[in-house]
Amino acid sequence: MIEEQAQVIEVQGEHLILQAQTQSACGTCSAKKGCGTSVLSKVVGKKFSRFQAMNNLDAKVGDTVVVGIAEDVLIRGSAVMYFIPVLGMIVFALMADYALIQEYDQRDLYVALISIIGLASGSLISRWYFLSHRNSRKYTPVVLRKLL
């Protein structure tokens, strides 16, 4: 189970609206000063993610809780979010490369444009997948414990 701390910002019946600070890996990385991600995270500043979970610990607004999500769910979600759009881009580019005439002047430009359409189509498929599974309990974070 992957765990993260979150702050309760609202209680809506049986659900908690939680806010967690988005973390970068820069705190544990040994290349801190030589990495562009570290510099970018300092420029962008702190970001927060909002999500909801069942209130199974009777948490109140202002409480800090630990939420968890199963590793396999995180891996599956990451695969859908990143793999499907890239796969769509590659498939569309290969189909365009096969379908367009070799002697066409701007062939590469059209292959690139069609591959972008494939990327967008894959992103829409990923979005549809997450929207169709948004009420699934397996994708919902679980409140594990309250912190004092």
VODOFI-112989 format. One line per 10 residues: their letters; for each residue x, y, z of N, C-alpha, C, CB. Coordinates in steps of 0.001 Angstrom, whole numbers. Glycine has a CB too. Layout:
N
a> X:Y:Z:X:Y:Z:X:Y:Z:X:Y:Z ~ ...
//
This chain:
148
mieeqaqvie> 854:-1171:0:0:0:0:900:1234:0:-972:-2:1228 ~ 615:2158:-884:1345:3419:-948:592:4430:-101:1506:3920:-2426 ~ 1308:5080:811:679:5986:1769:1119:7426:1543:1009:5559:3196 ~ 224:8337:1879:503:9775:1776:-321:10506:2832:178:10318:337 ~ 235:11586:3353:-508:12407:4311:-1381:13399:3556:458:13151:5275 ~ -2547:13670:4123:-3466:14633:3524:-4202:15375:4628:-4470:13930:2570 ~ -4644:16561:4309:-5390:17408:5252:-6872:17364:4878:-4852:18890:5240 ~ -7724:17210:5888:-9167:17228:5662:-9585:18684:5509:-9952:16524:6836 ~ -10156:19029:4346:-10580:20414:4129:-12097:20559:4129:-10020:20931:2817 ~ -12813:19419:4003:-14272:19481:4005:-14820:18081:4300:-14817:20024:2637
vqgehlilqa> -15954:18043:4976:-16653:16784:5221:-18009:16877:4535:-16807:16492:6764 ~ -18293:15928:3646:-19562:15885:2916:-20231:14540:3205:-19342:16090:1368 ~ -21020:14510:4252:-21692:13267:4631:-20688:12209:5044:-22552:12749:3481 ~ -20655:11109:4301:-19733:10012:4600:-18371:10184:3943:-20336:8704:4161 ~ -18206:11239:3160:-16965:11432:2421:-16159:12601:2980:-17262:11662:944 ~ -14849:12472:2861:-13925:13547:3202:-13378:14136:1913:-12772:13038:4119 ~ -13274:15447:1867:-12544:16097:787:-11162:16376:1361:-13270:17429:268 ~ -10155:15786:728:-8793:15853:1243:-7908:16647:302:-8223:14449:1448 ~ -6855:17212:869:-5886:17968:89:-4502:17477:485:-6034:19517:319 ~ -3717:17075:-515:-2356:16603:-272:-1398:17444:-1097:-2208:15090:-618
qtqsacgtcs> -251:17734:-513:756:18494:-1238:1443:17582:-2233:1783:19127:-273 ~ 1554:18024:-3479:2225:17250:-4500:3711:17259:-4209:1928:17803:-5911 ~ 4279:16069:-4132:5690:15923:-3792:6501:15667:-5055:5894:14779:-2776 ~ 7705:16232:-5089:8648:15833:-6121:9659:14914:-5454:9346:17078:-6797 ~ 10372:14159:-6222:11344:13218:-5656:12645:13913:-5274:11632:12095:-6648 ~ 12698:15215:-5412:13942:15953:-5223:14508:15841:-3810:13723:17395:-5556 ~ 13683:15650:-2810:14173:15587:-1444:15055:14385:-1177:13028:15576:-501 ~ 14840:13298:-1899:15610:12084:-1665:16637:11812:-2761:14680:10911:-1544 ~ 16679:12625:-3777:17582:12394:-4905:18960:12974:-4600:17009:13016:-6201 ~ 20001:12306:-5080:21363:12768:-4818:21815:13835:-5810:22322:11596:-4858
akkgcgtsvl> 21095:14056:-6888:21493:15032:-7904:20785:16365:-7737:21217:14485:-9283 ~ 20413:16726:-6530:19560:17884:-6260:19913:19140:-7053:19617:18201:-4814 ~ 21155:19579:-6996:21513:20858:-7608:21743:20764:-9112:22746:21403:-6953 ~ 22031:19586:-9617:22330:19443:-11026:21152:19015:-11872:23418:18479:-11197 ~ 19968:19053:-11320:18798:18524:-12023:17828:19652:-12365:18090:17450:-11169 ~ 17285:19606:-13559:16315:20614:-13969:14988:20481:-13267:16101:20545:-15436 ~ 14626:19275:-12862:13364:19061:-12162:13366:19773:-10822:13104:17570:-11966 ~ 14513:19755:-10145:14633:20433:-8854:14421:21930:-9013:16005:20157:-8223 ~ 15051:22509:-10024:14908:23945:-10280:13470:24273:-10654:15870:24401:-11398 ~ 12864:23441:-11502:11492:23670:-11938:10516:23589:-10772:11106:22665:-13011
skvvgkkfsr> 10719:22638:-9865:9809:22514:-8724:9917:23711:-7790:10099:21229:-7954 ~ 11090:24328:-7719:11245:25543:-6904:10539:26730:-7552:12736:25869:-6698 ~ 10592:26808:-8878:9956:27914:-9603:8436:27800:-9528:10416:27934:-11078 ~ 7921:26602:-9761:6477:26385:-9775:5891:26552:-8387:6147:24997:-10319 ~ 6625:26141:-7378:6151:26258:-6006:5334:25052:-5590:5329:27515:-5841 ~ 4686:25182:-4455:3908:24067:-3908:2584:23937:-4647:3661:24260:-2396 ~ 2240:22710:-4957:956:22415:-5587:212:21422:-4713:1144:21858:-7034 ~ -1113:21481:-4782:-1941:20607:-3968:-2913:19838:-4849:-2699:21413:-2906 ~ -3153:18599:-4477:-4140:17766:-5162:-5328:17580:-4233:-3533:16386:-5584 ~ -6526:17660:-4781:-7746:17429:-3998:-8395:16144:-4469:-8737:18623:-4125
fqamnnldak> -8886:15371:-3499:-9561:14115:-3797:-10469:13778:-2634:-8544:12968:-4063 ~ -11283:12747:-2807:-12200:12372:-1734:-11985:10924:-1331:-13655:12592:-2163 ~ -12362:10633:-94:-12274:9284:457:-13379:9116:1485:-10872:9017:1093 ~ -13702:7867:1790:-14713:7589:2802:-14200:8001:4177:-15099:6095:2793 ~ -15099:8545:4986:-14755:8979:6344:-15003:7815:7306:-15589:10243:6766 ~ -14074:6858:7321:-14240:5687:8172:-13591:5860:9548:-13660:4472:7486 ~ -12972:7020:9818:-12323:7273:11108:-12935:8468:11843:-10833:7507:10902 ~ -14074:8938:11393:-14729:10093:11987:-13793:11303:12049:-15230:9748:13383 ~ -13135:11582:10940:-12220:12720:10857:-13010:14013:10714:-11239:12554:9674 ~ -12423:15085:11170:-13044:16407:11132:-12187:17341:10282:-13227:16981:12568
vgdtvvvgia> -12756:18472:9892:-12030:19475:9120:-10803:19911:9909:-12939:20695:8786 ~ -9661:19952:9246:-8416:20342:9877:-7554:19168:10297:-8702:21186:11057 ~ -8127:17968:10396:-7345:16787:10771:-6369:16416:9652:-8279:15593:11086 ~ -5246:15864:10054:-4297:15306:9099:-4433:13798:9171:-2823:15768:9397 ~ -4615:13183:8007:-4819:11741:7942:-3800:11125:6996:-6256:11407:7487 ~ -3628:9826:7119:-2796:9065:6192:-3737:8283:5295:-1789:8113:6946 ~ -3601:8481:3995:-4416:7759:3023:-3526:6786:2265:-5129:8740:2045 ~ -4128:5725:1777:-3364:4731:1042:-4105:4243:-179:-3027:3569:1931 ~ -3331:3768:-1129:-3881:3153:-2337:-2993:1965:-2683:-3962:4183:-3534 ~ -3593:906:-3165:-2847:-323:-3474:-1861:-87:-4612:-3813:-1466:-3843
edvlirgsav> -707:-757:-4523:338:-583:-5539:-129:-1014:-6918:1579:-1368:-5156 ~ -850:-2132:-7007:-1287:-2621:-8317:-2261:-1654:-8986:-1937:-3994:-8175 ~ -3072:-991:-8194:-4012:-6:-8731:-3244:1198:-9277:-5023:443:-7640 ~ -2225:1630:-8544:-1412:2757:-8991:-668:2413:-10277:-418:3168:-7899 ~ -137:1214:-10356:585:789:-11560:-375:683:-12742:1295:-567:-11323 ~ -1548:107:-12527:-2535:-21:-13609:-2984:1361:-14087:-3759:-850:-13138 ~ -3258:2247:-13148:-3671:3600:-13520:-2581:4344:-14269:-4066:4383:-12287 ~ -1335:4190:-13830:-219:4841:-14520:-52:4286:-15932:1084:4659:-13724 ~ -208:2984:-16071:-90:2372:-17394:-1162:2895:-18336:-182:851:-17291 ~ -2390:2983:-17849:-3476:3499:-18689:-3213:4964:-19045:-4844:3354:-17967
myfipvlgmi> -2758:5728:-18081:-2576:7164:-18289:-1420:7481:-19238:-2343:7847:-16959 ~ -343:6697:-19183:830:6995:-19999:961:6098:-21222:2065:6876:-19164 ~ 645:4820:-21107:885:3868:-22184:-123:4003:-23314:855:2462:-21644 ~ -1396:4148:-22988:-2445:4206:-24019:-2244:5396:-24973:-3833:4299:-23355 ~ -2009:6619:-24484:-1783:7721:-25435:-553:7516:-26315:-1642:9024:-24683 ~ 544:7009:-25744:1754:6782:-26540:1515:5670:-27556:2953:6427:-25626 ~ 815:4633:-27152:479:3557:-28081:-393:4084:-29224:-243:2412:-27340 ~ -1372:4938:-28887:-2202:5556:-29926:-1377:6374:-30898:-3265:6435:-29299 ~ -404:7118:-30381:454:7937:-31237:1271:7055:-32184:1392:8814:-30380 ~ 1837:5979:-31654:2662:5093:-32485:1818:4386:-33540:3383:4056:-31610
vfalmadyal> 661:3884:-33164:-205:3170:-34108:-670:4114:-35220:-1427:2560:-33375 ~ -1107:5316:-34858:-1543:6268:-35881:-384:6661:-36799:-2144:7520:-35223 ~ 809:6847:-36245:1972:7207:-37070:2325:6067:-38032:3193:7544:-36172 ~ 2286:4835:-37565:2584:3700:-38443:1535:3543:-39539:2676:2413:-37628 ~ 270:3732:-39174:-788:3649:-40195:-638:4756:-41235:-2179:3733:-39538 ~ -319:5966:-40793:-128:7074:-41733:1092:6826:-42607:20:8409:-40979 ~ 2153:6316:-42011:3377:6029:-42767:3112:4977:-43832:4502:5558:-41824 ~ 2304:4001:-43517:1975:2947:-44467:1017:3449:-45554:1361:1755:-43733 ~ 74:4312:-45177:-981:4725:-46108:-548:5822:-47076:-2178:5197:-45334 ~ 339:6699:-46641:722:7824:-47503:1737:7392:-48561:1302:8970:-46659
iqeydqrdly> 1647:8013:-49725:2536:7708:-50851:3955:8178:-50518:2024:8384:-52165 ~ 4945:7367:-50856:6341:7668:-50516:6849:8962:-51167:7229:6509:-50935 ~ 6397:9285:-52358:6907:10438:-53088:6220:11749:-52681:6738:10213:-54572 ~ 5288:11693:-51776:4549:12889:-51349:5507:13859:-50662:3374:12509:-50394 ~ 5453:15152:-51061:6418:16150:-50580:6378:16339:-49054:6152:17484:-51262 ~ 5216:16522:-48508:5100:16832:-47085:4630:15617:-46283:4136:18001:-46877 ~ 5091:14472:-46679:4681:13214:-46057:5007:13170:-44565:5350:12049:-46761 ~ 6223:13570:-44210:6636:13526:-42806:5804:14455:-41932:8103:13889:-42682 ~ 5442:15593:-42486:4604:16530:-41740:3239:15909:-41450:4437:17850:-42521 ~ 2658:15259:-42435:1356:14633:-42237:1434:13440:-41272:788:14182:-43579
valisiigla> 2511:12686:-41343:2693:11579:-40398:2770:12139:-38977:3980:10755:-40739 ~ 3506:13248:-38795:3624:13862:-37470:2269:14386:-36981:4652:15008:-37503 ~ 1529:15045:-37860:214:15563:-37475:-751:14431:-37116:-373:16412:-38608 ~ -735:13374:-37902:-1619:12236:-37626:-1206:11541:-36332:-1596:11232:-38800 ~ 88:11502:-36046:520:10892:-34781:53:11719:-33589:2050:10742:-34749 ~ -22:13030:-33750:-560:13890:-32683:-2046:13600:-32480:-345:15396:-33021 ~ -2751:13352:-33568:-4162:12957:-33457:-4272:11628:-32708:-4817:12841:-34867 ~ -3350:10707:-32967:-3329:9432:-32242:-3061:9631:-30759:-2276:8506:-32833 ~ -2162:10558:-30425:-1881:10870:-29020:-3125:11434:-28342:-710:11871:-28907 ~ -3807:12338:-29018:-5037:12918:-28466:-6122:11851:-28322:-5541:14069:-29362
sgslisrwyf> -6234:10956:-29298:-7228:9885:-29218:-6930:8947:-28049:-7267:9093:-30535 ~ -5671:8599:-27867:-5286:7764:-26735:-5556:8452:-25405:-3820:7394:-26834 ~ -5351:9762:-25361:-5655:10524:-24137:-7148:10506:-23846:-5162:11979:-24265 ~ -7964:10615:-24881:-9412:10554:-24695:-9856:9166:-24220:-10128:10917:-26000 ~ -9220:8131:-24747:-9542:6774:-24294:-9163:6615:-22823:-8810:5712:-25160 ~ -8004:7134:-22423:-7591:7077:-21015:-8562:7844:-20137:-6173:7639:-20843 ~ -8968:9003:-20603:-9930:9804:-19842:-11251:9051:-19684:-10171:11165:-20534 ~ -11723:8446:-20774:-12957:7663:-20711:-12819:6521:-19704:-13314:7106:-22104 ~ -11658:5848:-19712:-11435:4731:-18793:-11558:5205:-17342:-10044:4094:-19037 ~ -10907:6312:-17020:-10952:6802:-15642:-12332:7327:-15269:-9917:7895:-15440
lshrnsrkyt> -13018:7966:-16201:-14366:8437:-15899:-15329:7267:-15697:-14872:9348:-17020 ~ -15160:6197:-16449:-16045:5042:-16292:-15745:4246:-15024:-15929:4135:-17501 ~ -14559:4416:-14452:-14177:3696:-13228:-14079:4617:-12015:-12847:2988:-13434 ~ -14564:5841:-12117:-14381:6786:-11013:-15148:6401:-9752:-14804:8160:-11448 ~ -16216:5634:-9875:-16970:5205:-8701:-16542:3834:-8198:-18442:5189:-9016 ~ -15534:3254:-8819:-15039:1951:-8406:-14270:2086:-7087:-14139:1333:-9509 ~ -14556:1230:-6152:-13914:1281:-4833:-12421:982:-4918:-14583:292:-3883 ~ -12004:197:-5912:-10582:-161:-5980:-9703:1033:-6352:-10373:-1283:-6989 ~ -10273:2048:-6997:-9498:3229:-7358:-9633:4365:-6335:-9928:3720:-8722 ~ -10379:4133:-5283:-10603:5161:-4267:-9571:5027:-3155:-12034:5060:-3689
pvvlrkll> -8898:6114:-2780:-7970:6048:-1656:-8712:5703:-367:-7217:7379:-1499 ~ -8013:5045:541:-8584:4624:1809:-7894:5397:2930:-8434:3084:2010 ~ -8700:5944:3856:-8127:6629:5028:-7672:5544:6001:-9178:7619:5711 ~ -6375:5510:6274:-5815:4463:7123:-5778:4842:8600:-4429:4128:6662 ~ -5392:6097:8884:-5303:6529:10278:-5226:8049:10356:-4079:5894:10969 ~ -5548:8561:11539:-5418:9996:11812:-4059:10231:12456:-6581:10517:12737 ~ -3467:11375:12145:-2236:11776:12808:-2563:12814:13870:-1207:12331:11787 ~ -1835:12789:14945:-2070:13737:16031:-1371:15044:15782:-1616:13162:17346
//
